């Protein structure tokens, strides 16, 4: 993703390696004093290729930079991620010669959920994620860390109004599906063609206005005592059903 002028931190071994291998603008690299040689050598080699400043620092400094995050001895000061446009998402599908497969997140608030969804989306070939500007988590260092580098490969569009975006997608011949307890069994969902899947808020689900706009609803059957799943777990099941139907054995 392209950088903006504001600054963020990416930390952790895998997330840092992906950032260093990408075209993202990186300002500085911090390595923990006494870091094991294998990680140190890999980060140092990648940083030198980009002619980046490498600074040694004690663990306490890296803890401070990451607000106590699991940095594994590596922290990058990077330009904050710039969001993609809806057209960028369609372009991503066109470049691969595939029908668009998008994921719309309606009010996901936990950065770990967003990071995990990005990771699954990258693995399953999703062409882009759409999130709202308000009342939802944005792209942060925690999201980048949890995504283990997938944030570099899956474009994320941030929009003002999800209802308007759904209407736009439908005008562009994208079939939009939501998730609801009253939907059809997700194992029968056919995601062939241009599709978008809406994943709702961890507690409230999909907003009523969005429900009125979808072309169909899918549900994950449950027989246990807890009749709900973590948003990223539900998203993983649904995204991979989309992948399976688009890539049959």
QUIGI-V781244 format. One record per pair of residues at least 6 apart in sequence whose C-alpha atoms are under 7 Angstrom apart, sorted by sequence separation. I is the first residue (numbers start at 1). GAP is how many residues later the second one is. D is the distance in Angstrom with one decimal. If there is no record, write none. Layout:
BEGIN
i:I gap:GAP d:D
i:I gap:GAP d:D
END
This chain:
BEGIN
i:10 gap:6 d:6.2
i:63 gap:6 d:6.5
i:93 gap:6 d:6.2
i:200 gap:6 d:4.2
i:93 gap:7 d:5.2
i:144 gap:7 d:5.9
i:199 gap:7 d:6.9
i:90 gap:10 d:6.4
i:62 gap:13 d:6.8
i:175 gap:19 d:6.2
i:176 gap:19 d:5.7
i:177 gap:19 d:6.2
i:178 gap:19 d:5.9
i:179 gap:19 d:6.6
i:174 gap:20 d:4.8
i:175 gap:20 d:4.7
i:176 gap:20 d:4.7
i:177 gap:20 d:4.9
i:178 gap:20 d:4.8
i:179 gap:20 d:6.3
i:3 gap:21 d:6.2
i:173 gap:21 d:6.9
i:174 gap:21 d:5.1
i:175 gap:21 d:6.2
i:176 gap:21 d:6.0
i:177 gap:21 d:6.2
i:178 gap:21 d:6.8
i:2 gap:22 d:5.9
i:3 gap:22 d:6.0
i:174 gap:22 d:6.7
i:1 gap:23 d:6.2
i:33 gap:23 d:5.6
i:28 gap:24 d:6.2
i:29 gap:24 d:6.1
i:30 gap:24 d:5.8
i:31 gap:24 d:6.2
i:32 gap:24 d:5.8
i:33 gap:24 d:5.5
i:102 gap:24 d:5.9
i:28 gap:25 d:5.3
i:29 gap:25 d:4.8
i:30 gap:25 d:4.9
i:31 gap:25 d:5.0
i:32 gap:25 d:5.0
i:33 gap:25 d:5.4
i:101 gap:25 d:5.3
i:102 gap:25 d:5.7
i:103 gap:25 d:6.5
i:104 gap:25 d:5.8
i:105 gap:25 d:6.2
i:106 gap:25 d:6.7
i:133 gap:25 d:5.7
i:17 gap:26 d:6.7
i:20 gap:26 d:6.2
i:28 gap:26 d:6.4
i:29 gap:26 d:6.2
i:30 gap:26 d:5.9
i:31 gap:26 d:6.1
i:32 gap:26 d:5.4
i:101 gap:26 d:5.6
i:102 gap:26 d:5.2
i:103 gap:26 d:4.8
i:104 gap:26 d:4.7
i:105 gap:26 d:5.2
i:106 gap:26 d:7.0
i:111 gap:26 d:6.0
i:128 gap:26 d:5.6
i:129 gap:26 d:6.4
i:130 gap:26 d:5.7
i:131 gap:26 d:6.3
i:132 gap:26 d:5.4
i:133 gap:26 d:5.7
i:20 gap:27 d:6.7
i:30 gap:27 d:6.5
i:32 gap:27 d:5.7
i:100 gap:27 d:6.3
i:102 gap:27 d:5.8
i:103 gap:27 d:6.3
i:104 gap:27 d:6.2
i:109 gap:27 d:4.8
i:110 gap:27 d:6.3
i:127 gap:27 d:6.6
i:128 gap:27 d:5.0
i:129 gap:27 d:4.8
i:130 gap:27 d:4.7
i:131 gap:27 d:5.0
i:132 gap:27 d:5.0
i:133 gap:27 d:5.6
i:107 gap:28 d:5.9
i:108 gap:28 d:5.2
i:109 gap:28 d:4.7
i:115 gap:28 d:4.4
i:119 gap:28 d:4.9
i:122 gap:28 d:5.9
i:128 gap:28 d:5.8
i:129 gap:28 d:6.2
i:130 gap:28 d:5.9
i:131 gap:28 d:6.3
i:132 gap:28 d:5.8
i:202 gap:28 d:6.6
i:107 gap:29 d:4.6
i:108 gap:29 d:6.2
i:114 gap:29 d:6.2
i:115 gap:29 d:6.3
i:118 gap:29 d:5.8
i:132 gap:29 d:6.6
i:202 gap:29 d:5.4
i:112 gap:30 d:6.8
i:116 gap:30 d:6.1
i:132 gap:30 d:6.4
i:111 gap:31 d:6.1
i:112 gap:31 d:5.9
i:115 gap:31 d:4.7
i:116 gap:31 d:5.5
i:119 gap:31 d:5.2
i:122 gap:31 d:6.8
i:111 gap:32 d:5.1
i:115 gap:32 d:4.2
i:118 gap:32 d:5.9
i:122 gap:32 d:6.0
i:186 gap:32 d:5.1
i:118 gap:33 d:6.4
i:178 gap:33 d:6.8
i:184 gap:33 d:6.1
i:185 gap:33 d:5.8
i:186 gap:33 d:5.4
i:93 gap:34 d:5.7
i:112 gap:34 d:5.9
i:183 gap:34 d:4.4
i:184 gap:34 d:4.5
i:185 gap:34 d:5.2
i:186 gap:34 d:5.8
i:92 gap:35 d:5.8
i:183 gap:35 d:4.2
i:184 gap:35 d:5.6
i:185 gap:35 d:6.1
i:118 gap:36 d:6.8
i:178 gap:36 d:6.1
i:183 gap:36 d:4.8
i:185 gap:36 d:6.6
i:199 gap:36 d:6.6
i:177 gap:37 d:5.4
i:180 gap:37 d:6.1
i:182 gap:37 d:6.8
i:35 gap:38 d:6.2
i:89 gap:38 d:6.0
i:176 gap:38 d:5.2
i:177 gap:38 d:5.7
i:178 gap:38 d:6.4
i:179 gap:38 d:5.3
i:180 gap:38 d:6.2
i:181 gap:38 d:5.4
i:89 gap:39 d:5.3
i:176 gap:39 d:5.4
i:177 gap:39 d:4.9
i:178 gap:39 d:4.8
i:179 gap:39 d:5.0
i:180 gap:39 d:5.5
i:175 gap:40 d:6.3
i:176 gap:40 d:7.0
i:177 gap:40 d:5.5
i:178 gap:40 d:6.3
i:179 gap:40 d:5.6
i:32 gap:41 d:4.6
i:31 gap:42 d:5.7
i:32 gap:42 d:6.5
i:31 gap:43 d:5.0
i:30 gap:44 d:5.9
i:31 gap:44 d:6.7
i:30 gap:45 d:5.1
i:29 gap:46 d:6.0
i:30 gap:46 d:6.2
i:29 gap:47 d:4.7
i:163 gap:47 d:5.8
i:28 gap:48 d:5.8
i:29 gap:48 d:6.5
i:28 gap:49 d:5.1
i:26 gap:50 d:6.9
i:27 gap:50 d:5.4
i:26 gap:51 d:6.1
i:27 gap:51 d:5.5
i:191 gap:51 d:5.0
i:26 gap:52 d:4.3
i:186 gap:52 d:6.8
i:190 gap:52 d:6.8
i:25 gap:53 d:6.0
i:26 gap:53 d:6.3
i:192 gap:53 d:6.6
i:25 gap:54 d:5.7
i:187 gap:54 d:6.6
i:191 gap:54 d:5.9
i:192 gap:54 d:5.2
i:190 gap:55 d:5.6
i:191 gap:55 d:6.2
i:12 gap:58 d:6.5
i:81 gap:58 d:7.0
i:12 gap:59 d:4.2
i:13 gap:59 d:6.2
i:11 gap:60 d:4.9
i:12 gap:60 d:5.1
i:16 gap:60 d:6.7
i:13 gap:61 d:6.3
i:12 gap:62 d:5.6
i:11 gap:63 d:5.7
i:12 gap:63 d:6.7
i:11 gap:64 d:4.3
i:10 gap:65 d:5.9
i:11 gap:65 d:6.1
i:9 gap:66 d:6.7
i:10 gap:66 d:5.1
i:89 gap:66 d:6.6
i:9 gap:67 d:5.6
i:10 gap:67 d:6.6
i:9 gap:68 d:4.8
i:10 gap:68 d:6.9
i:8 gap:69 d:6.1
i:9 gap:69 d:5.8
i:7 gap:70 d:6.8
i:8 gap:70 d:5.4
i:7 gap:71 d:5.7
i:8 gap:71 d:6.0
i:84 gap:71 d:5.8
i:86 gap:71 d:6.2
i:7 gap:72 d:4.6
i:8 gap:72 d:5.1
i:84 gap:72 d:5.5
i:85 gap:72 d:5.3
i:6 gap:73 d:5.7
i:7 gap:73 d:5.0
i:83 gap:73 d:5.6
i:84 gap:73 d:4.5
i:5 gap:74 d:6.1
i:6 gap:74 d:5.5
i:83 gap:74 d:5.3
i:4 gap:75 d:5.7
i:83 gap:75 d:6.1
i:3 gap:76 d:4.9
i:4 gap:76 d:5.5
i:3 gap:77 d:5.5
i:4 gap:77 d:6.4
i:3 gap:78 d:5.1
i:4 gap:78 d:5.8
i:2 gap:79 d:6.2
i:3 gap:79 d:5.4
i:1 gap:80 d:6.1
i:2 gap:80 d:5.4
i:1 gap:81 d:6.2
i:104 gap:92 d:6.8
i:106 gap:92 d:6.8
i:108 gap:92 d:6.9
i:101 gap:93 d:6.0
i:102 gap:93 d:6.4
i:103 gap:93 d:5.5
i:104 gap:93 d:5.9
i:105 gap:93 d:5.8
i:106 gap:93 d:6.1
i:107 gap:93 d:6.5
i:108 gap:93 d:5.0
i:99 gap:94 d:5.4
i:100 gap:94 d:4.7
i:101 gap:94 d:5.1
i:102 gap:94 d:4.5
i:103 gap:94 d:4.8
i:104 gap:94 d:4.5
i:105 gap:94 d:5.0
i:106 gap:94 d:4.8
i:107 gap:94 d:4.9
i:108 gap:94 d:6.5
i:99 gap:95 d:4.9
i:100 gap:95 d:6.2
i:101 gap:95 d:5.7
i:102 gap:95 d:6.3
i:103 gap:95 d:5.9
i:104 gap:95 d:6.2
i:105 gap:95 d:6.1
i:106 gap:95 d:5.7
i:106 gap:100 d:6.2
i:117 gap:115 d:5.4
i:124 gap:115 d:7.0
i:116 gap:116 d:6.0
i:120 gap:116 d:6.0
i:124 gap:116 d:6.4
i:113 gap:118 d:6.5
i:117 gap:118 d:6.6
i:113 gap:119 d:5.0
i:117 gap:119 d:6.9
i:124 gap:119 d:5.9
i:15 gap:129 d:6.6
i:15 gap:130 d:5.5
i:19 gap:130 d:6.8
i:22 gap:130 d:6.9
i:10 gap:131 d:5.2
i:18 gap:131 d:5.0
i:9 gap:132 d:5.5
i:8 gap:133 d:6.5
i:12 gap:133 d:6.3
i:15 gap:133 d:4.6
i:19 gap:133 d:6.9
i:10 gap:134 d:6.5
i:11 gap:134 d:6.1
i:14 gap:134 d:5.4
i:15 gap:134 d:4.4
i:10 gap:135 d:6.6
i:14 gap:135 d:6.4
i:1 gap:151 d:5.8
END
